[in-house]
Amino acid sequence: MRYDLVVLFEHPEWQKPLWAALDQRGVRYAALDLKRAAFDPDSVPEAALYFNQASPSAYLRGNTRAVPLALSLMRSLELGGARVLNGTRAFLLELSKSAQAALLRSLEIPHPRSLAFNDPETALALWGGGWPALLKPEQGGSGARMFLLHSPDELRKLLRDQPSLWLPDNLLLLQEYFPVDADQGIVRMEFLGGKLLYAMRVVSHGAFNLCPSEACNPESGEGSHCEIPAQAPSKPVEFYPYRGVPAVAVEIGEKIMASGGLDVGGIEYLEAADGRLMFYDINANSNLRAPIGQAFGFDPFERVVDYLAQQIEQAIGHRYLPTE
C-alpha cells in the first residue's frame, strides 16, 4: 500500500497541529482534501488506516460537496475491508442531531426534548417543550443556525425572514432549553479510543460557537479562522481544564462512544438546575485544544498519533515503526 495512514479533511487550519505531530513522528501519511477530490471505488483502499476528520459544518465554508464525498468514499473503503476511524456510522450520527437524540433515548441517557421538522406550523402544533426553546440545525457544526427563541411567533418570523436557515438539508430542530450557571458553562469531554482523554469547562458568554479548536476560538478572541462569528459575546469563549468530571459522566460518555461507533470524539453535557446531567451533543470531529491537554501534562495531538500508530499496527498485523 502507498501509505500507512490517510487523513480525510476539509478545514486545513484545524489539521495543522495533527500534521505537525505526524511529521515529527515520521508517519507515512497522506492528507486527502475533501474539497477537491475524486476516488475510484475499484481501487480503494490504498492505505492501512484511514482517519475521517470531515466536519458537518463544511457547508458554512462553501464546501457543501465535501460531506457527500466523504460518506461515499468511506462506504467504498469499508466495503473494501479498510479500517476507517470515525467511519460512516460515526459520521452519520454526527450529521444528525435527531439521530443523536434517538441514540441517547435508546441508552436511557438524560437529554433535552427535541422535535425535528420541515414545516414550522406542524412543529408548533406538536411542540411540547415550552418556551424559550433552542432552534438548531439537523446538520450542525460551529454553532451555526442556532437561536434562542421565546415564542412561536419568533420562530415564524425567523424562518420567514431568513429562508437560508433551511440549508443545506431542509431539516431543523426545536430543542428544550436548559439555562446554565454562566460562570460554570457546559462540560465537554474528549475521548480517544473510547476512553477519556480530558474534560474541560466551556464558558460561552452568550456565544453558540463553542468549537474548541484554537483556530476558531483563540485564547485572545482575535485572529479566528472560523466563518461563524460569536453571537455578540461580552468576552471570548473560555476553556478551562476540568479535573473533577464525575465518574458517572465519564461512564455515560464511554457508553455513547461505543454505541455510536465513534473512535475519537467529544461529548457535551450541561448541569441542569435540578442537578441532572443533560447530554446534548455528540461530535465525531474532535478539535482538540493543546493548552487543555498541556494543563493535564501532555500534548493531546501526540496522544492521537500514539493511538493512530496502534491502529496501524492492528491493521498491518505487526509492529509499526514509522520512518525517522
C-alpha positions in Angstrom: 0.0 0.0 0.0 1.1 3.5 -0.7 0.6 4.9 2.7 0.2 3.8 6.3 -2.4 6.4 7.0 -4.7 8.7 5.0 -6.4 11.6 6.8 -9.7 12.8 5.3 -10.0 16.5 6.0 -11.7 19.7 4.8 -10.6 22.5 7.2 -6.8 22.9 6.9 -6.4 25.2 9.9 -7.9 22.6 12.2 -5.4 20.0 11.0 -2.1 21.9 11.4 -1.3 20.5 14.9 -2.0 17.0 13.7 0.1 17.4 10.6 3.0 18.6 12.8 2.7 15.7 15.2 2.5 13.2 12.4 5.6 14.7 10.7 7.5 14.7 13.9 6.8 11.0 14.4 7.7 10.2 10.8 4.3 8.6 10.0 4.0 7.8 6.3 0.6 9.6 5.7 -1.3 11.4 3.0 -3.8 14.2 3.6 -6.9 13.9 1.3 -8.6 17.3 0.9 -12.3 16.6 0.5 -13.0 20.0 -1.1 -11.4 18.8 -4.4 -11.3 15.1 -4.6 -12.1 12.0 -6.6 -11.8 8.3 -6.0 -12.1 5.1 -7.9 -14.3 2.6 -5.9 -12.4 -0.3 -7.6 -9.0 1.0 -6.5 -9.6 1.5 -2.8 -8.1 1.0 -0.2 -4.6 2.4 -0.7 -3.6 2.7 3.0 -3.6 0.5 6.1 -5.7 3.0 8.0 -8.0 6.0 7.3 -8.9 8.7 9.7 -12.0 10.7 9.0 -11.7 14.4 10.1 -14.6 15.7 7.9 -17.0 18.1 9.5 -20.7 18.7 9.2 -20.0 22.4 9.1 -18.2 22.2 5.8 -21.1 23.9 4.0 -20.5 27.0 6.1 -17.2 27.4 4.3 -18.7 26.9 0.8 -17.6 23.2 0.9 -21.0 21.6 0.7 -19.7 18.8 -1.6 -17.1 17.6 0.9 -19.6 15.8 3.1 -21.3 13.6 0.5 -17.9 12.7 -1.0 -16.6 11.7 2.4 -19.6 9.4 3.0 -19.3 7.8 -0.4 -15.5 7.3 -0.1 -15.8 5.8 3.4 -18.6 3.4 2.3 -16.3 2.2 -0.5 -13.4 1.9 1.8 -15.3 -0.1 4.4 -16.7 -2.4 1.7 -13.2 -2.9 0.5 -12.1 -4.0 4.0 -10.3 -0.9 5.1 -10.2 0.3 8.7 -11.7 3.7 8.9 -11.6 5.6 12.2 -14.8 7.6 12.7 -16.3 6.0 9.6 -19.7 6.1 8.1 -21.6 5.0 11.2 -19.9 7.7 13.4 -20.2 10.4 10.7 -23.8 9.8 10.0 -24.5 10.2 13.7 -22.7 13.5 13.8 -24.6 14.7 10.8 -28.0 14.1 12.5 -29.0 15.7 15.8 -32.2 13.8 15.7 -30.3 10.5 15.5 -28.2 11.7 18.4 -31.3 12.2 20.4 -32.6 8.8 19.4 -29.3 7.2 20.5 -29.5 8.9 23.9 -33.1 7.8 24.3 -32.2 4.2 23.5 -29.4 4.3 26.1 -31.7 5.9 28.7 -29.4 8.9 29.0 -31.0 12.2 30.1 -31.1 14.6 27.2 -33.2 17.6 26.1 -36.5 17.0 24.4 -36.2 17.6 20.6 -38.5 17.8 17.7 -37.3 17.6 14.1 -39.4 19.3 11.5 -39.6 20.6 7.9 -42.6 22.8 8.4 -42.9 25.3 11.3 -46.7 25.2 11.8 -46.6 21.4 12.1 -43.7 21.7 14.6 -45.6 24.3 16.6 -48.7 22.2 16.8 -46.6 19.3 18.2 -44.0 21.1 20.3 -44.5 20.4 24.0 -41.1 21.5 25.3 -42.1 25.0 26.3 -40.5 28.4 25.7 -37.8 29.6 25.5 -36.6 26.9 23.1 -33.5 26.4 21.0 -33.7 26.3 17.3 -30.9 24.0 15.9 -30.0 22.6 12.5 -30.2 18.8 11.9 -26.8 19.0 10.4 -24.9 21.3 12.8 -21.4 22.5 13.4 -19.7 25.6 14.9 -22.9 26.8 16.4 -24.4 27.8 13.0 -28.1 28.4 12.6 -28.7 28.3 16.4 -31.2 30.7 18.0 -32.8 31.1 21.4 -36.5 31.7 20.7 -39.0 32.9 23.2 -42.3 32.3 21.4 -43.9 30.6 18.4 -44.1 34.0 16.6 -40.3 34.4 16.9 -39.9 31.0 15.1 -42.4 32.0 12.4 -40.7 35.4 11.8 -37.2 34.0 11.8 -37.9 31.4 9.2 -39.9 33.8 7.1 -37.1 36.4 7.1 -34.2 34.0 6.8 -35.2 31.1 4.5 -31.5 30.2 4.1 -31.6 28.7 7.6 -33.2 25.6 6.0 -30.0 24.9 4.1 -28.3 22.5 3.5 -30.7 19.7 4.4 -34.1 21.5 4.9 -34.5 20.0 8.3 -34.4 21.8 11.7 -35.0 21.0 15.4 -36.7 22.7 18.3 -34.9 21.7 21.4 -35.7 22.1 25.1 -33.7 24.9 26.7 -31.9 24.5 30.0 -30.3 27.6 31.5 -26.9 27.0 33.0 -24.7 28.8 35.5 -23.0 31.4 33.4 -19.7 31.1 35.4 -19.6 27.3 35.1 -20.8 26.9 31.4 -21.0 23.5 29.9 -18.7 20.4 30.1 -17.0 18.9 27.1 -15.3 15.5 27.4 -12.8 14.4 24.8 -12.4 10.7 24.1 -9.7 8.8 22.3 -10.1 5.1 21.5 -13.3 5.2 23.6 -11.5 6.4 26.7 -11.5 9.8 28.3 -8.6 12.0 27.2 -9.5 15.1 29.2 -12.5 17.2 30.2 -13.0 20.9 30.1 -15.5 23.5 31.1 -16.5 25.9 28.4 -17.9 29.3 29.3 -19.7 30.8 26.3 -20.5 34.4 27.3 -23.6 34.0 25.1 -21.9 32.5 22.0 -23.1 29.4 20.3 -19.9 28.6 18.5 -18.0 26.6 21.1 -15.6 24.9 18.7 -12.6 24.0 20.9 -10.0 24.5 18.1 -7.6 27.3 18.8 -8.0 28.3 15.1 -11.7 29.0 15.7 -11.7 30.2 19.3 -8.2 31.6 20.1 -7.4 32.5 23.7 -7.3 36.2 22.8 -10.5 36.1 20.8 -8.7 37.6 17.8 -7.4 36.0 14.6 -10.2 33.4 14.3 -10.3 31.2 11.2 -14.0 30.4 11.8 -16.7 31.6 9.4 -19.2 31.7 12.3 -18.7 34.8 14.4 -19.5 34.8 18.0 -23.1 35.9 18.8 -22.2 39.2 20.4 -20.5 37.8 23.5 -19.0 40.1 26.1 -15.8 38.1 26.1 -14.1 35.4 24.0 -15.3 31.8 24.7 -13.2 30.5 27.6 -11.9 26.9 28.1 -10.8 25.5 31.4 -9.4 22.1 32.3 -11.9 20.2 34.4 -10.3 17.7 36.7 -13.4 17.0 38.7 -15.6 15.5 36.0 -17.9 13.0 37.7 -17.2 9.3 37.1 -20.8 8.8 36.1 -20.4 11.4 33.3 -17.3 9.6 32.0 -19.2 6.2 32.1 -22.0 7.8 30.1 -19.6 9.3 27.6 -17.9 5.9 27.1 -21.2 4.3 26.5 -22.2 6.9 23.9 -18.8 6.5 22.1 -19.2 2.7 22.0 -22.8 2.6 21.0 -22.3 5.4 18.4 -19.3 3.7 16.8 -17.0 6.6 17.5 -13.3 6.1 17.8 -12.4 9.7 18.6 -14.9 12.3 19.7 -16.3 15.0 22.0 -19.4 14.6 24.2 -21.0 17.7 25.7 -23.4 17.9 28.6 -24.9 20.6 30.8 -25.8 20.7 34.5 -29.5 21.4 34.9 -30.8 23.4 37.9 -32.2 20.2 39.5 -28.7 18.6 39.4 -29.3 16.3 36.4 -26.6 15.9 33.8 -28.2 16.5 30.4 -26.3 15.2 27.4 -27.0 17.1 24.2 -24.2 16.9 21.6 -22.0 14.2 20.1 -19.0 15.3 18.0 -17.1 12.8 15.8 -14.8 15.5 14.5 -12.9 16.3 17.7 -10.9 19.5 17.5 -8.5 19.1 20.4 -7.2 22.1 22.4 -3.5 21.9 23.1 -3.5 24.2 26.2 -6.0 21.9 27.9 -4.0 18.8 27.3 -0.9 20.6 28.5 -2.7 21.6 31.7 -3.0 17.8 32.3 0.7 17.2 31.4 0.6 16.0 27.8 0.3 17.1 24.2 -3.2 15.8 23.0 -2.0 15.6 19.4 0.9 13.3 20.4 -1.6 11.1 22.1 -3.7 11.0 18.9 -0.6 9.9 17.0 0.1 7.2 19.6 -3.4 5.9 19.0 -3.1 6.1 15.2 0.2 4.1 15.4 -1.5 1.5 17.5 -4.4 1.2 15.0 -1.9 0.9 12.1 -0.2 -1.9 13.9 -3.5 -3.7 14.2 -4.3 -3.2 10.6 -0.9 -4.4 9.3 -0.7 -7.2 11.8 2.8 -6.5 13.1 4.8 -3.8 14.9 4.7 -0.4 13.2 7.9 1.5 13.0 7.4 5.0 11.4 10.3 6.3 9.3 12.8 8.5 11.2 
